[in-house]
């Protein structure tokens, strides 16, 4: 195996030759969407694949950023279903947008927060009027180069201050396949290491570092250039599509809407449109 960088569990399994002992994989197809659920159960399998033990959910749609309204609703519902299956059903949720808002391929996390319904302050001020909503707060970490502080350290400081029941961390990912760039959403209950996909590992944002459940969500926006070239000049370079600006905005909005549908019972996409307008 050449070991191209990837954050996607399904690509690690493919690179490992498919079937791996200690890993359970189930795949379903609906409306052109491929829904894959991976459970890495054994430490040996985790070591072989370079992933952590836990649950990974992947949704793929060939034209995700430009899909029609019906498919958007179905994708948002499937994202919501995945989030609900990985998180505690009660308690405050902190949604963290990891990444650099000034660099489009790294802006999935910050942009996703633009579509998340923030309710913590509303429930504190008007508990009766917003009784049907779950407490949600959000935080954009920025990046070490602009803050001087590790994202993981900032997240830990915020969780120690507000004591959420769980954290959802949204970040841009790396793939080893161009066809999965901005067409795939991955959810995992294993947390995330910011920057790991591009070889710039930082402090982890996971259960071990925060002491509470962490769901990582992301979309691949770059591909390791070594996948296309044997030239040593390709090492450390990453490729992204020329329409990345529009694609990242669309997939970030999908993630934000999926989070809303997961956390607030009874909401529809139309409801979120109205509340965010």
Order of alpha helices (4+ residues) and beta strands (2+ residues): alpha-beta-beta-alpha-beta-alpha-beta-alpha-alpha-beta-alpha-alpha-beta-beta-beta-beta-alpha-beta-beta-alpha-alpha
